[in-house]
Structure formats: C-alpha cells, structure tokens
Amino acid sequence: MIKVNGRDFEWQEGLTVAKLLEKKRYTYPKIIVKVNERLINKQQYVSTVIYDGDDVKVIHLLAGG
C-alpha cells in the first residue's frame, strides 16, 4: 500500500510515477510530483519507481489572473 495525497492506494510491483499518473487519470498540464518529499522531474516519471510504503504527493498547479 502507498499513500497518494494522503489516501491509501494499492501498490503494484514495477509501479512508476508515469504509471501512477495514468492509473489515477491525472492529465493536468502542470503537475508537481513528490515521492517521500523528493521532487521528481517530469523527465524522470517513466524511470522513477514507487515502492511499497512510499508517500506520493501529486500537486496540480493552477494559473490565474
């Protein structure tokens, strides 16, 4: 089990940031992802593995005027 924005989410072997965003259907154009408080660059989403027990934060940035 992992935490995504404070809620339990079932962990799977080989889960990456990119796969998690796909499973959660996060398609926002501007997203920040942190895994255990470590900021993940967008270029690393495919290669960053999420392990059982990790705490993931997905933050959707808004723009306004």
Contacts in CASP RR format, 6 or more apart in sequence:
PFRMAT RR
TARGET T0000
AUTHOR 0000-0000-0000
METHOD contacts of the structure
MODEL  1
MIKVNGRDFEWQEGLTVAKLLEKKRYTYPKIIVKVNERLINKQQYVSTVI
YDGDDVKVIHLLAGG
1 8 0 8 1.000
1 9 0 8 1.000
1 10 0 8 1.000
1 11 0 8 1.000
1 52 0 8 1.000
1 53 0 8 1.000
2 8 0 8 1.000
2 9 0 8 1.000
2 10 0 8 1.000
2 11 0 8 1.000
2 15 0 8 1.000
2 50 0 8 1.000
2 51 0 8 1.000
2 52 0 8 1.000
2 53 0 8 1.000
2 54 0 8 1.000
2 55 0 8 1.000
2 56 0 8 1.000
3 9 0 8 1.000
3 53 0 8 1.000
3 54 0 8 1.000
3 55 0 8 1.000
3 56 0 8 1.000
4 20 0 8 1.000
4 24 0 8 1.000
4 56 0 8 1.000
4 57 0 8 1.000
4 58 0 8 1.000
5 56 0 8 1.000
5 57 0 8 1.000
5 58 0 8 1.000
6 55 0 8 1.000
9 20 0 8 1.000
9 24 0 8 1.000
9 56 0 8 1.000
11 50 0 8 1.000
11 51 0 8 1.000
11 52 0 8 1.000
11 53 0 8 1.000
11 54 0 8 1.000
14 49 0 8 1.000
14 50 0 8 1.000
15 49 0 8 1.000
15 50 0 8 1.000
16 45 0 8 1.000
16 46 0 8 1.000
16 47 0 8 1.000
16 48 0 8 1.000
16 49 0 8 1.000
16 50 0 8 1.000
17 33 0 8 1.000
17 35 0 8 1.000
17 40 0 8 1.000
17 44 0 8 1.000
17 45 0 8 1.000
17 46 0 8 1.000
17 48 0 8 1.000
17 50 0 8 1.000
17 56 0 8 1.000
18 45 0 8 1.000
18 46 0 8 1.000
20 50 0 8 1.000
20 56 0 8 1.000
20 58 0 8 1.000
21 31 0 8 1.000
21 33 0 8 1.000
21 45 0 8 1.000
21 58 0 8 1.000
24 58 0 8 1.000
26 58 0 8 1.000
26 60 0 8 1.000
28 60 0 8 1.000
28 61 0 8 1.000
30 60 0 8 1.000
30 61 0 8 1.000
30 63 0 8 1.000
31 58 0 8 1.000
31 59 0 8 1.000
31 60 0 8 1.000
31 61 0 8 1.000
32 39 0 8 1.000
32 57 0 8 1.000
32 58 0 8 1.000
32 59 0 8 1.000
32 61 0 8 1.000
33 39 0 8 1.000
33 40 0 8 1.000
33 45 0 8 1.000
33 56 0 8 1.000
33 57 0 8 1.000
33 58 0 8 1.000
33 59 0 8 1.000
34 40 0 8 1.000
34 56 0 8 1.000
34 57 0 8 1.000
34 59 0 8 1.000
35 48 0 8 1.000
35 50 0 8 1.000
35 54 0 8 1.000
35 55 0 8 1.000
35 56 0 8 1.000
36 54 0 8 1.000
36 55 0 8 1.000
37 55 0 8 1.000
37 57 0 8 1.000
40 48 0 8 1.000
50 56 0 8 1.000
END
